[in-house]
Amino acid sequence: MGKMSTQVDNDDSQAELTLSTTAEWKKDTENTPVYAVVSAVSEASDLDMLELPPLYEAINPDALNELFTSRSEPAVGEVSFEYAGYDVVVRGTGVVEVRTSVDA
C-alpha cells in the first residue's frame, strides 16, 4: 500500500533525517483520504490502526473526505496537518504523505 523512503537534508551543518511513508486514496472507493491517512501513519509508526489516537482529534475526518471526493475535482490542492506526531499532507492527486524528522 505505501512505501518508505529516506531523505537526508543538510541544514546549518546538522543532518536531519526525514522518514516518509506514502499511501494512495481513490475517489468512489472505500480507500478514502481518511483511510489512506490512518493506513500511512499506521505503517510509519508500526502501530495497528486501532492503536492510533482518533483522527478527529487532529482534523474533521468527514470534512477531509468531502474536500477531496465530493466534486469531480478536489476542492483544494492539498491539506497539511499533524497527526500522532507525524506531519501529514493529503494531496488532490490521490497521494497521502506522512513525514517525521529526526536528528541524525
MOVEN-V829115 format. One record per helix or strand of 2 or more residues. SS is the DSSP state (alpha for helix, beta for strand). FROM is the first residue (numbers start at 0). LEN is the number of residues. If there is no record, write none. Layout:
BEGIN
ss,from,len
SS,FROM,LEN
SS,FROM,LEN
END
This chain:
BEGIN
ss,from,len
beta,2,9
beta,13,11
alpha,32,13
alpha,48,3
alpha,54,3
alpha,60,9
beta,77,6
beta,85,6
beta,94,9
END
